[in-house]
Amino acid sequence: METKSRDKQVLFNDEILIAEMTESKQNGYSSEGEPLSWKQQEAEALSSDDSATTSSEGPKLKNREVWANKLDFLLACIGFSVGLGNVWRFPFLCYRNGGGAFLIPYFTAVFLGGIPVFFLEVSLGQFMSEGGIGSWKITPLFQGIGYACTIIVFLLNCEYNIILTWTFYYLFSSFNSVLPWSEGNNEWNSEVCHKAWNTTVVPTVNTTSTAVASLVANVSKITTIVANGTNATSKEVCDPVTEFWERKVLQLSSGVDHPGTVKWDLALCLLLAWIVVYGCIWKGIKSSGKVMYFTATSPYLLMLILLIRGVTLEGAAEGLKFYLLPDWSKLQEAQVWVDAGTQIFFSYSISLGTLTALGSYNKFRHNSYRDAMIFAGVNSFTSILAGTVIFSVLGFMAHQQGVSVADVAESGPGLAFIAYPTAVAQMPVAPLWSVLFFVMIILLGLDSQFVGVEGFVTACVDMYPHYLRRGKRREIFTAIICIFCFFIGLSMVTEGGMYVFQLFDYYSASRIVLVVAFFECLVVSYIYGINRYYDNLEMMFGFRISPIMKICWLFVTPVFTLTIFIMGAISYSELTYKRKTFEYDYPSWAIGVGWMLAMVSVIWIPIIFIKRVLDAEGSLAQRLMLTTKPILKRHQLRQGEDLSKVILDESGSFDPDAPSLEGVQARDEPLLANSVELQKMENLRNGTNSV
């Protein structure tokens, strides 16, 4: 008797929480010790206040949605991740870092970092059937990873819609017989441009494009000015395209410390952008899944049209030569490899929690492993295609101006709103090509934006399903998020708004995503257990995936992400805004705000870590052991799972007929009825030692 009591005490001391759950929930067994069927468990769950689908709290609790078909998920991933970065960042990086030679570090980064982390995030969401925060219940001690990802995507949502705002403005401005940025005698143009235009343009037909090329290429003089106590070099030129961007669209102030007033024309475009975004996602994936068929595919048709037009322009071959001609010596430069790594994480939308949210809407048996490979191919193809489109046109523009392609190559907003509009203004039927280009930009950016908002909303709804998944509460909550982001965005449509936008863009998600991806790989591989996760993947897919992915998660990808982060940190330089005429240096306080934007997300990893440890009981070792136990539902347990190493979530019923669990074998007895671990617990309960 004394030995038996001592054995029981030893077992229960380390597993207090499991014992309490066994006593209260009976792990699917009746009070007499008989196993309950799934229908009996469901009836028991429905009778309790905590898991009832209808209660006195209000309307019926809605089931979690799933994608209508397999293609929806793939299109959602393509729509979200294939966006503006493929069009305005990759081509410039490729040109700057050795042309065709850049494809070597680029595809190295794809296989060592992009595909492994992408697949890790979507498969984790699919396995847990929860968004960016809830999925990290696999290791509650590190659930701060989910909070970090969610905050990053929220900051990106506030910033990204500003790009759509500018694009809508340019699109509306394109519906004119003459593009407004193709002339230098408008009310917003400078005195220099007025004089240059009046002396350059001959009042005859078809001289506008020639005048634009001449004026943009002409530098009248270079002066040195002092702006806000900062020395900067300024080129005094007549550039109607840049003046339309800075003096008409932005009405750019002298610096971030001079915000000025809200530009109400841009504010209305911002409001339109958020209305469109809300219209795409207000019904969740039921509405966004349908919209994706158009927004994710139509940009390829527009790119094909622009490609045909671009390669037929005079000078296009010179642009493509600059884009793809290999310079093998560049491979010896560390910055080339850093650019390749950061571009992959940027274009794959990694460490934002949204990929996890998209994966969570998959059915449990969905083959997301196959989708990850297809996505990687489509993403890289889009980047190379977009580069061909962009540099064929830049070659034409350089030819028209009589300058080198290097003098006209731009990246980021400078490409979309200065370089390409300059080229379009020199084409015949310029308004048509302008409309097509900006419609393509809107479609590329729109699905990235509304899927990003959907990812944030999913994370919040999954945290409080009993409150937000009832009636119209989810729709109302989504509207509140859009309104809140709209008001934050107003700070970026002021006269100093571009400086605020640059702060968000440079600090909120740039290198921080590498840190988050590093922790993701470590936690899944070493804390949760790589072999356990491989078993979980086999449960979902029905086959064992290649061991190459295991090697990547264990060693290659963490080392790769950490190396890229360290190399990027070594080459870090403080933010400057490179305008066409001079370079603006941010004041120290603005740099401090930028670092706050960078830290406000990643700081949640140690905060949640400390909170979990402090909330637990026992010695430090016991607290760490308890807080690293995954919180799993019955269908997520392996056959013969060691219950001493998990926390069984019995907060709701398990319905094998639920859409997300289609294909999962339904059992009349609990999944663990025959497991050795559960038999040990039953023997312990009955006061015996045999198994």
C-alpha positions in Angstrom: 0.0 0.0 0.0 2.8 2.4 0.9 4.6 1.7 -2.4 1.4 2.2 -4.4 0.7 5.5 -2.7 4.3 6.7 -3.4 4.0 5.7 -7.0 0.8 7.6 -7.4 2.3 10.7 -5.8 5.3 10.7 -8.0 3.2 10.5 -11.1 0.8 13.2 -10.1 3.4 15.7 -8.8 4.7 16.3 -12.3 1.3 16.1 -14.0 -1.0 18.1 -11.7 -2.7 19.8 -14.7 -3.3 16.5 -16.5 -4.7 14.9 -13.5 -7.1 17.8 -12.8 -8.3 17.7 -16.4 -8.7 13.9 -16.2 -10.8 14.3 -13.0 -13.0 17.1 -14.4 -13.4 16.1 -18.0 -12.8 12.3 -17.7 -11.0 12.5 -21.1 -14.1 11.3 -23.0 -15.1 8.7 -20.4 -18.2 8.5 -18.3 -18.2 8.6 -14.5 -18.3 4.8 -14.6 -15.2 4.6 -16.7 -16.9 3.6 -19.9 -15.8 5.4 -23.1 -18.3 8.0 -24.5 -19.1 8.0 -28.2 -18.5 11.2 -30.2 -22.2 11.9 -30.3 -22.4 11.5 -26.5 -19.5 13.9 -26.0 -21.1 16.4 -28.3 -24.4 16.2 -26.5 -22.6 16.7 -23.2 -20.7 19.7 -24.6 -23.8 21.3 -25.9 -25.4 21.0 -22.5 -22.7 23.1 -20.9 -22.6 26.9 -21.0 -19.0 27.1 -22.2 -19.3 25.2 -25.4 -22.9 25.7 -26.4 -23.5 27.0 -29.9 -26.5 28.9 -28.5 -26.6 30.6 -25.1 -28.1 33.5 -23.2 -25.1 35.5 -24.4 -26.8 36.2 -27.8 -27.0 34.8 -31.3 -25.9 31.3 -32.4 -22.1 30.6 -32.4 -21.1 30.2 -36.0 -18.8 27.3 -37.1 -15.4 28.2 -38.3 -15.2 28.7 -42.1 -13.2 26.6 -44.5 -12.2 27.3 -48.1 -14.9 26.3 -50.6 -12.4 24.3 -52.7 -8.7 23.5 -52.9 -7.9 26.3 -55.4 -9.1 29.1 -53.0 -6.2 28.6 -50.6 -3.5 28.6 -53.3 -5.0 31.8 -55.0 -5.2 33.4 -51.6 -1.5 32.8 -50.9 -0.6 34.0 -54.4 -2.8 37.1 -54.1 -1.4 38.0 -50.7 2.3 37.4 -51.3 2.6 38.1 -55.0 2.3 41.9 -54.9 4.1 45.2 -55.3 7.4 43.8 -54.1 7.6 41.6 -57.2 7.0 44.6 -59.5 9.0 47.4 -58.0 11.6 45.8 -55.7 12.8 42.6 -57.3 13.7 44.1 -60.8 15.7 46.9 -59.2 17.6 44.5 -56.9 18.3 42.2 -59.8 19.7 45.0 -61.9 21.7 46.5 -59.0 23.2 43.2 -57.8 24.6 41.7 -60.9 21.6 41.1 -63.3 21.2 37.4 -64.1 23.9 36.5 -61.5 21.5 37.7 -58.8 19.3 34.7 -59.6 21.9 32.5 -57.9 21.6 34.0 -54.4 17.9 34.6 -55.0 17.0 30.9 -55.6 19.4 29.9 -52.9 17.3 32.0 -50.5 14.1 30.5 -52.0 15.2 26.9 -51.1 16.9 27.7 -47.8 14.5 30.2 -46.3 11.4 30.9 -48.4 9.9 27.5 -49.0 10.7 26.0 -45.5 9.2 28.9 -43.5 6.3 29.4 -45.9 5.3 25.7 -45.6 5.9 25.8 -41.8 3.5 28.6 -41.3 0.7 27.4 -43.5 0.9 23.8 -42.3 0.9 25.0 -38.7 -2.2 27.0 -39.3 -3.8 24.0 -41.0 -3.0 21.6 -38.2 -4.2 23.9 -35.4 -7.1 25.4 -37.3 -6.4 28.7 -35.7 -5.0 32.1 -36.7 -1.6 33.7 -36.1 -1.9 33.7 -32.3 -3.9 30.6 -31.5 -1.7 28.3 -33.6 1.2 28.8 -31.2 -0.7 26.9 -28.5 1.6 24.2 -29.6 4.1 25.8 -27.3 2.3 28.4 -25.0 5.6 29.7 -23.6 6.4 31.1 -27.1 3.0 32.3 -28.0 4.5 35.8 -28.2 5.6 34.8 -31.7 1.9 34.9 -32.7 1.5 38.3 -31.0 4.6 39.7 -32.8 3.3 38.5 -36.2 -0.1 40.0 -35.6 1.2 43.4 -34.6 3.6 43.4 -37.7 0.7 42.7 -40.1 -1.4 45.4 -38.4 1.3 48.0 -38.9 1.7 46.9 -42.5 -2.1 47.1 -43.1 -2.0 50.8 -42.0 0.9 51.5 -44.3 0.1 49.4 -47.4 -3.2 51.0 -48.1 -1.5 54.3 -48.6 0.1 52.9 -51.7 -3.4 52.0 -53.0 -4.4 55.5 -52.1 -1.7 57.1 -54.4 -2.5 54.5 -57.1 -6.2 55.4 -57.1 -5.2 59.1 -57.4 -3.0 58.4 -60.4 -5.7 56.2 -62.0 -8.3 58.9 -61.7 -5.8 61.4 -63.1 -5.2 59.2 -66.1 -8.7 59.7 -67.4 -7.7 62.8 -69.4 -6.8 63.3 -73.0 -3.4 64.5 -71.9 -1.7 63.1 -68.8 -1.4 65.9 -66.2 2.2 65.0 -65.4 3.2 65.3 -69.0 3.0 69.1 -69.0 5.1 71.6 -67.2 2.7 74.6 -67.3 0.2 73.5 -64.7 -0.6 75.6 -61.6 1.4 73.3 -59.3 4.6 73.5 -61.4 7.6 75.5 -60.3 8.7 78.7 -62.0 11.7 76.9 -63.4 9.4 74.4 -65.0 7.1 77.0 -66.4 10.0 78.8 -68.1 11.6 75.6 -69.4 8.3 74.4 -70.8 7.4 77.6 -72.5 10.8 77.7 -74.2 10.9 74.0 -75.1 7.5 73.1 -76.3 6.6 74.1 -79.8 2.8 74.4 -80.3 2.5 71.7 -82.8 0.9 68.2 -82.7 2.7 65.3 -81.0 5.4 67.3 -79.3 4.5 66.6 -75.7 6.4 63.3 -75.4 9.5 64.8 -76.9 9.3 67.8 -74.6 8.9 65.5 -71.5 12.0 63.5 -72.5 14.0 66.6 -73.2 13.0 68.4 -69.9 13.6 65.3 -67.7 17.0 64.7 -69.1 18.1 68.4 -68.9 19.9 69.5 -65.7 20.2 73.3 -65.9 22.5 73.7 -62.9 23.5 72.1 -59.6 23.4 74.2 -56.4 24.0 73.5 -52.7 21.2 74.5 -50.3 20.8 74.3 -46.6 17.4 72.9 -45.5 16.6 72.8 -41.9 20.2 73.0 -41.0 21.1 69.9 -43.1 23.4 70.2 -46.1 22.0 68.6 -49.2 22.8 68.7 -52.9 20.0 69.8 -55.1 19.6 69.6 -58.9 17.5 72.5 -60.2 15.7 70.9 -63.1 12.3 71.0 -64.8 10.9 67.5 -64.2 7.1 67.7 -64.6 6.6 64.1 -63.5 8.4 64.6 -60.2 6.7 67.9 -59.7 3.3 66.3 -60.1 4.2 63.7 -57.5 5.7 66.0 -55.0 3.9 69.3 -55.5 0.5 68.1 -56.6 -0.1 64.6 -55.2 1.9 64.9 -51.9 2.3 68.6 -51.6 5.4 67.6 -49.7 6.5 69.6 -46.7 10.1 70.3 -45.7 10.3 67.5 -43.2 8.7 65.0 -40.8 8.5 67.8 -38.2 6.2 69.8 -40.5 3.2 67.6 -41.0 1.0 70.3 -42.4 -2.7 69.7 -43.1 -4.6 66.6 -44.4 -4.8 66.5 -48.2 -8.5 65.8 -48.5 -8.3 64.5 -52.1 -5.9 61.8 -50.9 -8.0 61.3 -47.7 -11.0 60.5 -50.0 -8.9 58.1 -52.0 -7.8 56.5 -48.7 -11.4 56.2 -47.7 -12.3 54.6 -51.0 -9.4 52.1 -50.6 -10.7 51.0 -47.2 -14.2 50.7 -48.4 -13.1 48.4 -51.2 -11.0 46.4 -48.8 -14.0 46.0 -46.4 -16.2 45.1 -49.3 -13.9 42.2 -50.1 -13.6 40.7 -46.6 -16.7 41.7 -44.7 -18.1 38.2 -45.1 -14.8 36.5 -44.3 -13.4 34.0 -46.7 -16.8 33.5 -48.3 -16.4 36.9 -49.9 -12.7 37.2 -50.2 -12.3 33.7 -51.7 -14.5 34.7 -54.6 -12.8 38.1 -55.1 -9.5 36.3 -55.2 -10.3 34.6 -58.5 -10.3 38.0 -60.2 -7.6 40.0 -58.2 -5.0 37.2 -58.2 -5.3 36.3 -61.9 -6.1 39.4 -63.8 -2.7 41.2 -63.1 -1.0 38.5 -65.2 -3.2 39.4 -68.2 -2.3 43.1 -67.8 1.4 42.3 -67.4 1.2 40.3 -70.6 -0.3 43.2 -72.4 2.3 45.6 -71.0 5.1 43.2 -71.8 4.0 43.0 -75.5 3.9 46.8 -75.6 7.2 47.1 -73.7 9.4 44.8 -75.8 8.2 46.4 -79.0 9.4 49.9 -77.9 12.6 51.3 -79.2 15.4 50.8 -76.7 13.7 47.9 -74.9 16.6 45.6 -75.6 19.0 47.9 -73.8 16.8 47.9 -70.8 16.6 44.1 -70.7 20.4 43.9 -71.1 20.8 46.0 -67.9 18.2 43.8 -66.2 19.6 40.4 -66.9 23.2 40.6 -68.1 25.2 38.7 -65.4 28.0 40.4 -63.5 29.5 37.4 -61.7 31.8 39.6 -59.6 28.8 40.8 -57.6 28.4 37.4 -56.0 31.5 38.1 -53.9 29.7 41.0 -52.2 27.8 40.2 -48.9 25.1 42.8 -49.6 24.0 40.9 -52.6 23.1 37.9 -50.5 21.5 40.1 -47.8 19.3 41.6 -50.5 18.3 38.2 -51.9 17.4 36.9 -48.4 15.3 40.0 -47.4 13.6 40.0 -50.8 12.4 36.4 -50.4 11.0 37.1 -46.9 9.4 40.2 -48.2 7.8 38.7 -51.3 6.7 35.5 -49.5 5.0 37.6 -46.7 6.7 35.5 -44.1 6.4 36.1 -40.3 3.2 38.1 -40.6 0.8 35.5 -39.2 -1.4 35.8 -42.3 -0.1 32.7 -44.0 -0.9 30.8 -40.8 -4.4 32.3 -40.9 -4.9 31.2 -44.6 -3.7 27.7 -43.8 -6.1 27.5 -40.8 -9.1 27.6 -43.2 -7.9 24.5 -45.0 -9.5 21.2 -44.4 -7.4 18.9 -42.2 -6.4 16.6 -45.0 -5.5 19.3 -47.5 -2.2 18.9 -49.2 -0.6 22.2 -48.4 2.9 20.7 -49.1 2.1 20.6 -52.8 0.7 24.1 -52.7 3.9 25.4 -51.1 5.9 24.2 -54.1 3.4 25.6 -56.6 3.4 28.9 -54.8 7.2 29.2 -54.9 7.2 28.6 -58.6 4.5 31.2 -59.3 6.1 33.8 -57.1 9.5 33.6 -58.7 8.0 33.5 -62.2 6.0 36.7 -61.4 9.1 38.5 -60.2 11.1 37.7 -63.3 8.1 38.5 -65.6 7.5 41.8 -63.8 11.2 42.7 -64.2 11.0 42.1 -67.9 7.9 44.4 -68.2 9.5 47.2 -66.1 13.0 47.2 -67.7 11.7 47.0 -71.3 9.9 50.3 -70.6 12.8 51.8 -68.7 15.1 51.0 -71.7 12.7 52.9 -73.9 12.7 55.9 -71.5 16.5 56.0 -71.4 16.6 55.9 -75.1 14.2 58.8 -75.4 16.2 60.9 -73.0 19.6 59.9 -74.4 20.8 58.7 -71.0 21.9 55.3 -69.5 19.3 52.9 -68.0 21.2 53.3 -64.7 20.1 57.0 -64.6 16.4 56.1 -64.8 16.2 52.9 -62.8 14.1 53.3 -59.6 12.6 51.1 -56.9 9.7 51.3 -54.6 7.3 54.3 -55.0 9.8 56.0 -57.2 9.3 53.4 -59.9 5.5 53.3 -59.7 4.9 57.1 -59.4 7.9 58.7 -61.1 9.9 56.4 -63.5 7.0 54.5 -65.1 4.7 57.5 -65.4 7.6 59.3 -67.1 7.9 56.5 -69.6 4.1 56.2 -70.2 4.0 60.0 -70.9 6.3 59.4 -73.8 4.2 56.7 -75.4 1.5 57.2 -78.1 -2.0 56.9 -76.6 -0.4 57.6 -73.2 -3.6 57.6 -71.1 -4.5 54.1 -72.2 -1.2 52.6 -71.0 -1.3 54.7 -67.8 -4.8 53.3 -67.0 -3.7 49.7 -67.6 -0.5 50.1 -65.5 -2.3 51.6 -62.5 -5.2 49.1 -62.7 -2.5 46.4 -62.5 -0.9 48.0 -59.5 -4.3 48.3 -57.7 -5.1 44.6 -58.4 -1.6 43.5 -57.2 -1.9 45.5 -54.1 -5.6 45.1 -53.3 -5.5 41.3 -52.5 -2.3 41.7 -50.5 -4.1 44.4 -48.5 -7.4 42.7 -47.8 -5.9 39.3 -47.1 -3.5 41.0 -44.6 -6.5 42.6 -42.9 -8.3 39.2 -42.9 -5.2 37.6 -41.3 -5.3 40.2 -38.4 -9.1 39.8 -38.0 -8.8 36.0 -38.0 -6.2 36.1 -35.2 -8.5 38.3 -33.0 -11.7 36.3 -33.7 -10.0 33.0 -32.9 -8.9 34.5 -29.6 -12.5 35.4 -28.7 -14.7 33.1 -30.8 -17.6 33.0 -28.3 -17.9 36.8 -28.6 -17.0 37.6 -32.2 -18.3 34.5 -34.1 -22.0 35.3 -33.3 -24.5 37.1 -35.5 -23.0 40.1 -37.3 -20.3 40.7 -34.6 -17.4 39.6 -36.9 -18.6 42.0 -39.7 -18.9 44.8 -37.2 -15.5 44.1 -35.7 -13.9 44.0 -39.2 -15.5 47.4 -39.9 -14.0 48.8 -36.6 -10.6 47.6 -37.6 -10.8 49.2 -41.0 -12.0 52.5 -39.5 -9.2 52.5 -37.0 -6.6 51.8 -39.7 -8.1 54.6 -41.8 -7.6 57.2 -39.0 -4.0 56.0 -38.5 -3.5 56.3 -42.3 -4.6 60.0 -42.2 -1.2 60.8 -40.7 0.3 59.6 -44.0 -1.9 61.7 -46.3 -0.9 65.0 -44.8 1.7 67.3 -46.4 4.4 65.5 -44.3 2.7 62.1 -44.7 5.4 60.7 -47.0 7.9 61.0 -44.2 5.6 59.1 -41.9 5.1 56.4 -44.5 8.8 55.9 -44.9 9.2 55.4 -41.2 6.5 52.7 -41.2 8.0 51.1 -44.3 11.6 51.0 -43.1 11.2 49.9 -39.5 7.9 48.1 -38.9 8.6 44.9 -40.7 11.9 45.0 -42.6 14.5 42.9 -40.7 12.3 42.0 -37.8 10.6 39.3 -39.8 14.0 37.4 -39.9 14.1 37.3 -36.1 10.5 36.0 -35.9 11.2 33.3 -38.6 14.3 32.3 -36.6 12.2 31.7 -33.5 9.5 29.9 -35.4 11.9 27.3 -36.7 13.6 26.8 -33.3 10.3 26.5 -31.4 8.7 23.9 -33.7 12.0 21.9 -34.1 13.4 21.9 -30.6 10.6 22.7 -28.2 7.5 21.1 -29.8 9.7 18.5 -31.4 10.5 18.0 -35.1 9.6 14.3 -35.1 6.3 15.0 -33.4 5.5 17.7 -36.0 6.5 15.3 -38.8 4.0 12.8 -37.3 1.3 15.5 -37.3 2.0 16.3 -41.0 1.7 12.6 -41.8 -1.7 12.6 -40.0 -2.8 15.4 -42.2 -1.4 14.5 -45.6 -1.5 10.7 -45.3 2.2 10.4 -46.4 5.6 11.2 -44.9 7.1 14.3 -46.5 10.8 14.6 -47.6 13.3 14.7 -44.8 14.9 17.7 -46.5 12.3 19.9 -44.8 13.3 18.5 -41.4 17.0 19.3 -42.1 16.0 22.9 -43.1 13.9 23.5 -40.0 16.5 22.0 -37.7 19.7 23.6 -39.0 19.7 25.3 -42.4 16.9 27.8 -42.1 17.6 29.1 -38.6 21.3 29.6 -39.5 20.3 31.2 -42.8 17.8 33.7 -41.2 20.1 34.6 -38.4 23.1 35.1 -40.8 21.0 37.4 -43.0 19.8 39.3 -40.0 23.3 39.8 -38.6 24.7 40.8 -42.0 21.9 43.3 -42.4 22.4 44.7 -39.0 26.1 45.3 -39.7 25.3 47.2 -42.8 22.4 49.1 -41.2 22.2 52.8 -41.9 19.7 55.2 -40.5 16.7 56.1 -42.7 16.9 58.8 -45.3 14.3 59.9 -47.8 16.0 60.0 -51.2 14.0 62.6 -53.2 14.7 63.2 -56.9 16.4 66.5 -56.2 18.1 65.9 -52.8 18.3 63.5 -49.9 16.5 64.2 -46.6 18.0 63.1 -43.3 15.5 62.3 -40.5 16.0 63.9 -37.1 17.0 61.8 -34.2 13.6 61.8 -32.6 12.0 60.4 -35.8 14.6 57.6 -35.9 13.6 56.8 -32.3 10.0 56.5 -33.3 11.1 54.2 -36.1 12.8 51.9 -33.6 9.7 51.9 -31.5 7.7 50.7 -34.5 10.3 47.9 -34.9 10.3 46.8 -31.3 6.6 47.1 -30.5 6.1 43.7 -32.3 9.1 41.6 -31.4 9.1 42.7 -27.7 6.0 40.5 -27.2 8.1 37.3 -27.5 9.9 37.9 -24.2 6.8 39.5 -22.6 4.6 36.5 -23.1 7.5 34.2 -22.2 7.9 35.9 -18.8 4.2 36.1 -18.2 3.7 32.4 -18.8 6.5 31.5 -16.4 5.2 33.8 -13.7 1.6 32.5 -14.0 2.6 28.9 -13.7 3.2 27.1 -10.4 6.1 25.0 -9.0 9.8 25.3 -9.5 11.4 27.0 -12.5 11.9 23.6 -14.2 8.3 22.6 -13.5 7.1 25.9 -14.9 9.1 25.6 -18.0 7.9 22.0 -18.5 4.3 22.9 -18.0 4.3 26.0 -20.3 6.0 24.1 -23.1 3.3 21.5 -23.3 1.1 21.9 -26.4 -2.6 22.5 -26.0 -4.2 20.0 -28.4 -7.6 18.8 -29.3 -8.4 15.1 -29.6 -8.1 14.8 -33.4 -4.6 16.4 -33.2 -3.2 13.7 -31.0 -1.1 10.9 -32.4 -2.2 7.3 -31.8 -0.6 6.4 -28.5 0.2 10.0 -27.6 1.9 10.5 -24.3 -0.7 12.4 -22.3 2.0 13.5 -19.8 3.4 15.7 -22.5 0.3 17.5 -23.7 -2.6 19.5 -22.3 -5.8 18.1 -23.7 -8.2 20.8 -24.8 -11.8 19.6 -24.0 -13.3 23.1 -24.2 -15.6 22.1 -27.1 -16.9 19.1 -28.9 -15.2 17.3 -31.7 -17.5 16.8 -34.6 -15.9 14.5 -37.2 -18.5 15.8 -39.8 -17.2 19.4 -39.4 -16.1 20.8 -42.8 -12.5 21.3 -41.6 -12.2 17.7 -40.5 -13.4 16.2 -43.8 -11.5 12.9 -44.3 -10.6 12.4 -40.7 -11.6 9.0 -39.6 -14.6 9.2 -37.1 -14.4 6.8 -34.2 -17.1 5.5 -31.9 -14.6 5.6 -29.0 -12.1 8.4 -28.1 -8.9 8.5 -30.1 -6.8 7.5 -27.1 -9.0 4.6 -25.9 -6.3 2.0 -26.7 -3.2 4.1 -25.9 -0.7 2.8 -23.4 -0.6 6.2 -21.6 -4.3 6.4 -21.0 -4.3 2.8 -19.8 -1.7 3.7 -17.3 -3.9 6.5 -16.0 -6.9 4.2 -15.8 -4.9 1.7 -13.9 -3.7 4.4 -11.5 -7.3 5.5 -11.0 -8.4 2.0 -10.3 -5.5 1.5 -7.8 -3.5 -1.1 -9.9 0.1 -1.0 -11.2 -0.2 -3.3 -14.2 -0.7 -2.1 -17.7 
